[in-house]
């Protein structure tokens, strides 16, 4: 059985799983699930992932796994995308947890509301933009110090965070304010062949 990835190509959370599989040269089948058409709410999909969210995967052995960062960690186990040094691995995990709590809820949500729901940036909740810019500022601070989030090498933290950061402008964020972030986006995109 081949790895099957259920995802929506509009979703950074789905793309980061796809990019991880591609980076690791894992063969997979991509199954498009259009969340705007409620395709993640069908009985068939809910049997796969009762949370009704993408991404979800069916592993080679037939087991299902959901949540983008959990999937990435599983796929990359033993690879260079996860540092072998315990502290560096913990720093990578720190960024992964931060991404889901302090970055994605603001940057991705603003992008979704503007790009997919057609909401003008001027009508976004001011907290979304404030917290999204705060997240981008946090990335800028780190990326002025190191080429990648955990130092000198690409890790899952970079793949996870580049997914929505590279399209932050679609949510009303001005990436030109964050030159170190822009340079990092270019490095990560080049490393992933995007």
C-alpha positions in Angstrom: 0.0 0.0 0.0 1.3 3.5 -0.9 1.1 6.4 1.5 -2.1 8.4 0.8 -2.3 12.0 1.7 -5.7 13.6 1.9 -5.4 17.4 1.6 -6.5 20.6 0.1 -3.9 22.4 -1.9 -5.2 25.7 -0.6 -4.1 24.7 2.9 -0.6 25.4 4.1 -1.1 22.7 6.8 -1.7 20.2 3.9 1.1 21.4 1.8 3.7 21.1 4.5 2.9 17.4 4.8 3.2 17.1 1.0 6.5 19.0 1.0 7.9 16.8 3.7 7.0 13.6 1.8 8.6 15.1 -1.4 11.7 16.2 0.5 12.1 12.7 1.8 11.4 11.1 -1.6 8.5 9.1 -0.1 6.1 7.8 -2.8 2.6 9.0 -2.1 -0.8 9.4 -3.6 -2.4 12.9 -3.2 -6.1 12.9 -2.7 -7.6 16.4 -3.1 -10.2 17.3 -0.4 -11.9 20.6 -1.1 -12.7 22.1 2.3 -14.7 24.9 0.8 -17.1 22.2 -0.6 -17.3 20.5 2.8 -15.5 17.4 1.4 -13.9 16.8 4.8 -17.3 16.5 6.4 -18.6 13.5 4.4 -19.3 10.2 6.2 -16.4 8.6 4.2 -13.9 11.3 5.3 -15.1 11.4 8.9 -14.5 7.6 9.1 -10.9 8.4 8.2 -10.6 11.4 10.5 -13.5 12.0 12.9 -12.2 15.6 13.5 -13.2 16.3 9.9 -9.9 18.1 9.2 -7.2 17.9 6.5 -4.5 16.8 6.3 -5.0 13.2 7.1 -2.9 10.3 5.9 -3.3 6.6 5.4 0.1 5.1 6.2 1.7 2.2 4.2 0.4 -0.2 6.9 -3.2 1.1 6.6 -3.3 3.1 9.8 -4.7 6.6 9.7 -3.0 9.7 11.2 -4.1 13.3 11.4 -2.7 16.7 12.4 -0.1 18.2 10.1 2.8 18.4 12.6 2.2 14.9 13.9 2.2 13.6 10.3 5.4 15.4 9.5 7.1 14.1 12.6 6.1 10.5 11.7 7.2 10.8 8.1 10.5 12.4 9.0 11.4 10.0 11.8 15.2 9.2 11.5 15.8 11.8 8.7 17.9 14.9 8.7 14.8 17.0 9.0 14.7 16.1 12.7 17.9 17.1 14.6 19.7 14.3 16.4 20.9 16.7 19.2 18.3 16.6 21.9 18.3 20.3 22.5 18.0 21.2 18.8 15.2 18.6 18.5 13.4 20.3 21.4 13.9 23.7 19.7 12.4 22.3 16.5 9.4 21.1 18.5 9.2 24.4 20.3 8.7 26.1 16.8 6.2 23.5 15.8 4.0 24.1 18.9 4.4 27.8 18.5 3.4 27.6 14.8 0.1 26.0 15.7 -0.7 28.3 18.6 0.9 31.7 17.8 1.3 31.9 14.0 -1.2 29.8 12.1 -4.3 31.1 14.0 -3.5 34.6 12.8 -1.6 34.5 9.6 -3.5 31.6 8.1 -6.9 32.8 9.3 -6.4 36.3 7.9 -5.3 34.8 4.6 -8.4 32.5 4.5 -10.8 35.4 5.2 -9.2 37.7 2.6 -8.3 35.2 -0.2 -11.1 32.7 0.1 -14.0 34.4 1.8 -13.4 37.8 0.0 -13.2 39.9 3.1 -11.4 43.2 2.7 -8.3 43.6 4.9 -9.9 46.7 6.4 -12.7 44.5 7.8 -10.4 41.9 9.5 -10.4 41.8 13.2 -7.5 44.1 14.2 -6.3 41.4 16.6 -5.7 39.0 13.7 -3.4 41.5 12.0 -1.7 42.6 15.3 -1.0 39.0 16.3 0.0 37.9 12.8 2.5 40.8 12.6 3.8 39.9 16.1 4.4 36.3 14.8 6.2 37.6 11.7 8.3 39.8 14.0 9.2 36.8 16.1 10.4 35.0 13.0 12.3 38.1 11.8 14.2 38.2 15.2 15.3 34.6 14.9 16.1 34.7 11.3 18.4 37.7 11.8 20.5 35.3 13.9 20.4 32.0 12.1 19.7 31.0 8.4 17.1 28.4 9.5 14.9 28.4 12.6 16.9 25.8 14.5 20.3 27.0 13.2 22.3 26.1 10.2 20.1 23.3 8.7 16.6 22.9 7.3 14.3 21.1 9.8 10.6 20.4 10.0 10.2 23.8 11.8 11.1 25.6 8.6 8.8 23.5 6.4 5.9 24.0 8.9 6.4 27.7 9.2 7.1 28.6 5.6 3.8 27.1 4.5 1.7 30.1 5.6 4.4 32.7 5.9 5.2 32.6 2.2 1.6 33.6 1.4 1.1 36.0 4.4 0.7 38.9 1.9 -2.6 37.2 0.8 -3.9 38.0 4.2 -2.9 41.6 4.3 0.6 41.3 5.8 3.4 43.3 4.3 6.4 40.9 4.1 8.7 43.7 2.9 8.8 44.7 6.6 10.5 41.4 7.4 13.6 41.1 5.1 15.2 38.3 7.1 11.9 36.4 6.7 11.8 37.0 3.0 15.4 35.7 2.6 14.5 32.6 4.6 11.4 32.0 2.5 13.7 32.0 -0.6 16.1 29.6 1.1 13.4 27.2 2.2 11.6 27.3 -1.2 14.9 26.6 -3.0 15.7 23.7 -0.6 12.2 22.2 -1.2 12.3 22.9 -5.0 9.2 25.1 -4.9 
